């Protein structure tokens, strides 16, 4: 007994006529009759009887027809699902993102993708970079910050994405800001460009750092170590917004992505770290790259079109 035989029998049971069933299945009448004969041999008793120009199901045939109809309907649903995926009308996309892109890029990307493919189910998960890398087996695509390490699954593709600058943040009116402004000869009109200083300027101040595993923290710690500048860590706290709130509360100087400061209300001041910017690269990870889903491929295309400065991916994403 094969699925094809049962689907054929379901058509015969529906039309009560072998010729019409053959027409519906796009098969020849002898092909349909041959499948029915083989199916009857499997059961060892008649499943239908000739009745004028049509057929009449036996009691056994009526019972079998219920199973066959369910199989046929499942087969049709599977075909519809396949066709929908080919057209990106349905499906599920599982996206992972580390803290900064999850908070400041992913919402725009998800909104743009949803407008183009409203019936694709989007599932998101976030954490620090190491958390997201550990989740790759359950994701279709991931957006991470900083080094991705050497623990990636062998079939993971890594696509370099945007560069992101890390800045120090202090409460507005912090003495360090006043010192830098005085050093640079600030005028009465504040400059729109944040002041810049070496890491040595932070040696005497308490610092607020992200949690272990954070890409920002790893970058900052390596920079201080290279510069041989001691770190006075006053607080470790999870998340970008946690760092901002701790800085507002006067716990110390924090370090965050410049991207996360775009919508600040002026309560926090920024200090660029120099002479060279303290920067890191965002990356897009595609696990199972050799068999990436169509929805993952399209979301990757959207990400690569994305411009962090203007959020215009939605307008420029091709139909």
C-alpha positions as CSV (number, residue, x, y, z in Angstrom):
1,X,0.0,0.0,0.0
2,X,1.4,3.4,-1.0
3,X,0.3,7.0,-0.3
4,X,-0.4,7.4,-4.1
5,X,-2.8,4.4,-4.0
6,X,-4.7,5.9,-1.0
7,X,-4.9,9.4,-2.7
8,X,-6.2,7.7,-5.8
9,X,-8.8,5.8,-3.8
10,X,-9.8,9.0,-2.0
11,X,-10.5,10.6,-5.4
12,X,-12.6,7.6,-6.6
13,X,-14.5,7.7,-3.3
14,X,-15.2,11.4,-3.8
15,X,-16.3,11.2,-7.4
16,X,-17.8,7.7,-7.3
17,X,-16.5,7.3,-10.8
18,X,-13.2,6.1,-12.1
19,X,-13.1,8.2,-15.2
20,X,-13.8,11.5,-13.3
21,X,-11.3,10.5,-10.6
22,X,-8.7,10.0,-13.3
23,X,-9.5,13.4,-14.8
24,X,-9.1,15.1,-11.4
25,X,-5.8,13.3,-10.7
26,X,-4.4,14.0,-14.2
27,X,-4.0,10.3,-14.7
28,X,-5.1,7.8,-17.4
29,X,-8.1,5.6,-16.5
30,X,-6.0,2.4,-16.8
31,X,-3.5,3.9,-14.3
32,X,-6.2,4.6,-11.8
33,X,-7.7,1.1,-12.3
34,X,-4.3,-0.4,-11.8
35,X,-3.7,1.4,-8.5
36,X,-7.2,0.3,-7.2
37,X,-6.4,-3.3,-8.1
38,X,-3.2,-3.2,-6.2
39,X,-4.9,-1.6,-3.2
40,X,-7.6,-4.2,-3.1
41,X,-4.9,-7.0,-3.2
42,X,-3.4,-5.4,-0.1
43,X,-6.7,-5.7,1.8
44,X,-7.7,-9.0,0.4
45,X,-11.3,-8.1,-0.3
46,X,-13.3,-5.7,-2.5
47,X,-13.2,-2.1,-1.7
48,X,-15.8,-1.0,-4.4
49,X,-18.2,-2.5,-6.9
50,X,-19.2,-1.3,-10.3
51,X,-22.6,0.4,-10.2
52,X,-23.8,1.4,-13.7
53,X,-21.4,4.0,-15.0
54,X,-19.9,4.6,-11.5
55,X,-18.8,2.7,-8.5
56,X,-20.2,1.9,-5.1
57,X,-18.0,1.5,-2.1
58,X,-18.2,-1.6,0.1
59,X,-18.4,-1.3,3.9
60,X,-14.6,-1.8,4.0
61,X,-14.1,0.7,1.3
62,X,-16.2,3.3,3.2
63,X,-14.0,2.9,6.2
64,X,-10.8,3.1,4.1
65,X,-12.1,6.2,2.3
66,X,-12.1,8.1,5.6
67,X,-8.4,7.4,6.2
68,X,-7.6,8.1,2.5
69,X,-9.4,11.4,2.6
70,X,-7.4,12.6,5.6
71,X,-4.2,11.5,3.9
72,X,-5.2,13.4,0.7
73,X,-6.0,16.5,2.7
74,X,-2.7,16.4,4.5
75,X,-0.9,16.0,1.2
76,X,-2.7,19.0,-0.2
77,X,-1.9,21.1,2.9
78,X,1.8,20.1,2.6
79,X,1.8,21.2,-1.1
80,X,0.1,24.5,-0.2
81,X,2.7,25.0,2.5
82,X,5.5,24.3,0.0
83,X,4.1,26.8,-2.5
84,X,3.6,29.4,0.2
85,X,7.2,29.1,1.3
86,X,8.4,29.4,-2.3
87,X,6.4,32.7,-2.4
88,X,7.4,33.7,1.2
89,X,3.8,33.9,2.2
90,X,4.2,31.7,5.3
91,X,6.8,30.1,7.4
92,X,8.7,30.9,10.6
93,X,11.9,33.0,10.9
94,X,13.8,32.6,14.2
95,X,16.1,35.6,14.8
96,X,18.7,36.0,17.6
97,X,20.3,39.3,18.4
98,X,22.8,40.5,21.0
99,X,21.8,43.4,23.2
100,X,22.7,46.4,21.1
101,X,21.4,45.3,17.7
102,X,18.3,43.7,19.5
103,X,17.4,47.0,21.1
104,X,18.4,49.6,18.4
105,X,18.4,47.8,15.0
106,X,16.2,44.7,15.2
107,X,12.9,46.5,15.7
108,X,13.3,48.5,12.5
109,X,14.4,45.4,10.5
110,X,11.5,43.3,11.8
111,X,9.0,46.0,11.0
112,X,10.3,46.3,7.5
113,X,10.3,42.6,6.9
114,X,6.8,42.2,8.4
115,X,5.4,44.8,6.1
116,X,6.8,42.9,3.1
117,X,5.9,39.4,4.4
118,X,3.0,39.8,6.9
119,X,2.3,36.0,7.1
120,X,5.8,34.9,8.1
121,X,5.9,34.3,11.8
122,X,8.8,36.1,13.4
123,X,10.3,34.8,16.6
124,X,13.1,36.7,18.4
125,X,15.6,35.8,21.2
126,X,18.2,38.1,22.7
127,X,21.1,38.0,25.2
128,X,24.7,39.0,25.2
129,X,26.9,37.9,22.3
130,X,28.0,34.6,23.9
131,X,24.4,33.8,24.8
132,X,23.3,34.2,21.1
133,X,26.2,32.2,19.8
134,X,25.2,29.4,22.1
135,X,21.6,29.5,20.7
136,X,22.7,29.2,17.0
137,X,21.4,25.6,16.8
138,X,17.8,26.9,17.4
139,X,18.1,30.0,15.1
140,X,17.8,30.8,11.4
141,X,19.9,34.0,11.6
142,X,21.6,36.1,14.3
143,X,22.9,39.7,14.7
144,X,25.8,39.9,17.1
145,X,28.3,42.5,18.3
146,X,32.0,42.1,18.8
147,X,34.2,39.0,18.2
148,X,32.2,35.9,17.6
149,X,34.9,33.5,18.9
150,X,35.9,30.1,17.6
151,X,33.0,28.1,18.9
152,X,30.7,28.6,15.9
153,X,29.1,25.5,14.3
154,X,31.0,24.4,11.3
155,X,28.3,25.3,8.8
156,X,27.8,28.9,10.1
157,X,28.4,31.7,7.6
158,X,29.7,35.0,9.1
159,X,28.8,38.3,7.2
160,X,30.5,41.5,8.4
161,X,27.9,44.1,9.0
162,X,28.2,47.7,10.4
163,X,31.0,49.2,12.5
164,X,29.9,50.5,15.8
165,X,31.7,53.1,18.0
166,X,31.9,52.7,21.8
167,X,31.7,55.9,23.8
168,X,32.0,56.7,27.5
169,X,28.9,58.3,29.1
170,X,28.6,60.5,32.1
171,X,25.9,62.6,33.7
172,X,25.6,66.0,32.0
173,X,27.7,68.4,34.0
174,X,30.2,65.8,35.1
175,X,33.6,67.3,36.1
176,X,35.4,65.3,33.4
177,X,33.2,67.0,30.7
178,X,34.1,70.4,32.2
179,X,37.8,69.5,32.2
180,X,37.8,68.4,28.5
181,X,35.8,71.4,27.5
182,X,38.3,73.7,29.2
183,X,41.2,71.8,27.7
184,X,39.7,72.2,24.2
185,X,38.9,75.8,24.8
186,X,35.1,75.3,24.5
187,X,33.0,78.4,23.7
188,X,29.7,79.4,25.2
189,X,28.0,77.5,22.4
190,X,28.5,73.7,23.0
191,X,30.0,71.7,20.1
192,X,27.7,69.1,18.6
193,X,30.7,66.8,18.5
194,X,31.4,65.0,21.8
195,X,34.9,65.7,23.3
196,X,37.6,63.1,23.0
197,X,40.1,61.8,25.5
198,X,42.6,59.0,26.1
199,X,41.7,56.1,28.4
200,X,44.1,57.4,30.9
201,X,41.6,60.1,31.7
202,X,39.3,57.5,33.2
203,X,41.9,56.0,35.6
204,X,40.8,58.0,38.6
205,X,37.0,57.6,38.1
206,X,34.7,54.7,39.1
207,X,33.4,52.7,36.1
208,X,30.2,50.9,35.3
209,X,30.6,47.8,33.1
210,X,28.3,45.5,31.3
211,X,27.9,41.8,32.5
212,X,30.4,39.1,31.6
213,X,29.9,37.9,28.0
214,X,29.0,41.4,26.7
215,X,30.7,42.4,23.5
216,X,31.1,46.0,24.8
217,X,32.7,44.8,28.0
218,X,35.2,42.6,26.2
219,X,36.2,45.4,23.9
220,X,36.6,47.9,26.8
221,X,38.6,45.6,28.9
222,X,41.0,44.8,26.1
223,X,41.4,48.5,25.3
224,X,42.3,49.3,29.0
225,X,44.7,46.4,29.1
226,X,46.5,47.5,26.0
227,X,46.8,51.0,27.3
228,X,48.0,49.7,30.7
229,X,45.4,51.8,32.4
230,X,43.9,50.4,35.7
231,X,40.1,50.0,35.9
232,X,38.2,51.0,39.0
233,X,35.0,49.0,38.5
234,X,32.2,50.2,40.8
235,X,29.4,48.2,39.3
236,X,28.7,45.4,36.9
237,X,25.1,45.5,35.5
238,X,23.2,43.7,32.7
239,X,22.1,45.5,29.6
240,X,22.7,48.9,27.9
241,X,19.8,50.6,29.7
242,X,21.1,49.3,33.0
243,X,24.4,50.9,32.4
244,X,22.7,54.2,31.4
245,X,20.5,54.2,34.6
246,X,23.5,53.5,36.8
247,X,25.4,56.4,35.2
248,X,22.4,58.7,35.8
249,X,22.3,57.6,39.4
250,X,25.9,58.7,39.8
251,X,27.6,55.2,40.1
252,X,30.4,56.0,37.7
253,X,31.4,56.3,34.0
254,X,29.8,53.8,31.7
255,X,30.6,52.5,28.2
256,X,27.9,51.9,25.6
257,X,27.4,51.9,21.8
258,X,27.0,55.3,20.3
259,X,24.0,53.9,18.5
260,X,22.2,53.5,21.8
261,X,22.6,57.3,22.5
262,X,20.7,58.5,19.4
263,X,17.4,59.2,21.3
264,X,18.8,60.4,24.6
265,X,17.2,63.4,26.1
266,X,20.4,65.2,27.1
267,X,20.7,64.0,30.6
268,X,23.8,62.1,29.7
269,X,27.0,63.4,28.0
270,X,29.2,61.4,25.7
271,X,33.0,61.2,25.5
272,X,34.7,59.7,22.5
273,X,37.7,57.6,23.3
274,X,40.8,58.4,21.4
275,X,43.0,59.2,19.6
276,X,41.6,56.3,17.5
277,X,37.9,55.5,18.0
278,X,37.1,52.5,20.1
279,X,35.0,50.5,17.6
280,X,33.8,47.0,17.0
281,X,32.1,45.3,14.1
282,X,28.5,43.9,14.1
283,X,28.2,40.5,12.3
284,X,25.3,38.6,10.9
285,X,25.5,34.8,11.5
286,X,23.6,32.3,9.4
287,X,23.7,28.9,10.9
288,X,23.0,25.9,8.6
289,X,24.2,28.2,5.8
290,X,24.4,25.3,3.3
291,X,20.6,24.8,3.7
292,X,19.4,28.3,4.8
293,X,15.7,28.8,4.5
294,X,14.3,31.2,1.9
295,X,13.0,33.5,4.7
296,X,16.5,33.7,6.3
297,X,18.0,34.6,3.0
298,X,15.6,37.4,2.4
299,X,16.1,38.7,6.0
300,X,19.8,38.7,5.4
301,X,19.3,40.8,2.2
302,X,17.3,43.3,4.2
303,X,20.0,43.5,6.9
304,X,22.7,44.1,4.4
305,X,20.7,47.0,2.9
306,X,20.1,48.5,6.3
307,X,21.7,51.9,7.1
308,X,21.9,52.6,10.8
309,X,22.1,56.4,10.4
310,X,18.8,56.8,8.6
311,X,16.8,53.6,9.2
312,X,15.9,53.5,5.6
313,X,15.9,49.8,5.0
314,X,12.1,49.6,4.9
315,X,12.0,52.1,2.0
316,X,14.8,50.5,0.1
317,X,14.0,46.8,0.7
318,X,13.2,45.5,-2.8
319,X,9.7,43.8,-3.3
